[in-house]
Amino acid sequence: DNNVAFYPYSPSASIIKNDGNYVINNIEIPAAQNYVADSFGNGAFPMTAVTSNKGDMTLKFKNVFGGLKLQLKGTATIVSISIKGNSNEILSGNATVTIPIDGVPSVSLSSASSNSVNLNCSTGVTLNTETATSFIIALPPITMENGFTVIVTDSESKHMEIKTTKSQTIPRSGLLRMPAVDYVGSVGINVP
């Protein structure tokens, strides 16, 4: 009855209509994302659209995910950042997206999915001591009741742990912005 679209394309996805909603199954939300300056990595930020009827060809995409924006200062070159909820919340893996015809999409991840996400910075992103560099990680809209832990790794294999134990919410179609942090890498941190 409607035209339905989902980004990024997934060859394994299937769609059914159920009680006025469209349900897209077998979507793989990646546990690894690639760094892009001031944005999300290609294919890391799912969106969906449902038209008002079959003849309507205008796709008005709505964001399924939100994100975490980390801001780091310093002199190191960052090669990766990983995030994990302190209560082992599921953050990536096999997902189902439900799209109401006149509402906002929602996502559920299977219990066998992954509880971490890693941002790969390729050859590295060199920090600046004066201006914070932003690192944006796409995440499902979720409340991490006991906060989360971030492990930042630099090009010298040093690590920094950034941890919050307060409840933190990733809003759908928005960013949880963390205050700027001075990166200080050290050895001896257990990397998950």
N, C-alpha and C positions, 0 to 999 in steps of 0.2 A: 504493500500500500504506500510505501515511502521509499525514497532513495537514501541509502545508508552508506557512510564512508568512515574509514578508520585509517589513521596515520600513526606509526609507519606501517607500510604494507607487511602483512604476515601471510605467507603461503599456507600455513597450517590452520589459519583462523576459519571458524564456521559461525554462521549467524542464524538465530531463530527469533521468531516473534512470540512474546509471552505476556499476556495480560496488558497489552498496550505499550509494552517496552520491547526494545530490541536487545538481544543478549548475544554478545560476541565472545565465543569460547576459544581456547587454545591460543592465546596471545602470549608471546614470550617477552617479558620485561627484562632487559639485560641487567646482569649484576655488574657489568663493566661498562663504563661510559668514557668517552674521549673528551678531553678539555677543549673548550672553545672560549675565547676571550669574551667575557660579559654575557655569556649565553649558555644554553644547553648543548650537549653533544648531539650530533646528527643521529636521529632515530631514538633518542633517549626520552623524549617528551611526547607521550601519546595524546592525540586529539581525535575527536569524533564529530560527526555531523549527521543529522536526520532532517530531511526536507519535509515540508508540510503535506505534500502529496506526491504521487508518481510523476506528474507533469512538471513539478517544480525542480529546476536544475540548479538552484542556488544553494550551495553548500556553506552553511554558517558553522564553522568548526568551533567546538568548545573544548577547553583543556580538560584532560582527565587527571593529570598530575599537578603537583606543586613542586616546590624545591627548597633547598637549603642553600643560603648564600654565606659562604665563609669569606672573611676578609683578613688577609695576612700581610704583614710588613716584615722587612728584614733584608738580608743580603744573600740568603741561600737560594738555590735553584730547586724548586719543588718538582718531584717526578710522579708522586701519587698521593691520593687522599682516600682513606676508607672511612665509612661510617657504619655504625651498628647501634641499634637500639639497646638500651641497658636491660630491657626485659625481653630481648630476642625477638622483637617485632619482625614480621616478614616484610621485606623491602623490595624484593625482586623475584623473578621466576615466572611460573605459569600463572596466567591471570584470566579473569572473566570481567568484561566490561558491560555494564547495563546502561542502556540509553533510553530514557523516557522521551517520547515524541516532543513534549513541551517542557522538558526539565533539564536538569544538569546530570551529566554522566557520573557513575560511581564505578569503583573497581574493587574486586576481591581477589586475593592471591591464595593459591592452594597451600595447604599446610606443609607440603613437601618442598616448598620454594625456599629461597635463600634469605637469610636474615642480615645481609650486608650488601653494600654497594661500594664499588671502587671507581674513583675518577683517575684515569690514566692521563698523565700530562706529557706523554711521548718523550721528547728529548729534554723536557723540563721547562718550567716557567720561572724566570728569575724575578725575585721580589725586589721591592724598592723600599728604602728606609723611611721615605717621606710620605708616599701615597700607598694606601692599601691596594693590593691586588685581589680581585674578586674571583672566587671559585664557586661555580653554581652546579649543584648536584640535583638531578631530577629524582623526586621521591613520590610515592603514593600519598594521597591525603590521609594523614594518620596522626593520632596523638600518641606520643611515646611517653607513657605515664611516669617513668623513672628517668626521663631524659635519654641522652645518647652519648656515645664516645666516638671521637674522630681521631684517627691516627694519620699524621702528615709525615711523609717521607721525602727526604731531599736527595740530591745527586751524590752525596757522600755516604749514603745509607744510614744517616742519622734520622731519628724520629722525634716527633713531639705529639703528646697526647693532649687533646682538648676534650674535657668531659663536663657535662652538666647533669645533675641529678634531679632537676626540677622538671615537671611535666612540660613537654614541648609539642606544639602542634604544627604540622606541615599543612598549610591551607591549600585546598584545590584552587588552581589558577592564581596562585600567589607565592610569595617567597617568605620563608622564615629567615630574617636577616640577623646574623650574629655580629656583635661588635668586633671592631678590628683588634687583632692579636699580633703581638710581636713574636715572630717565629724564632724559637731557640731549640735547635736540634740537639739530641744527645743519643748515646748508645745505651743499650740495656733495657729498652722498653719492649715488652712482649707485644708483637704485632699479631692481631687476630688473623 
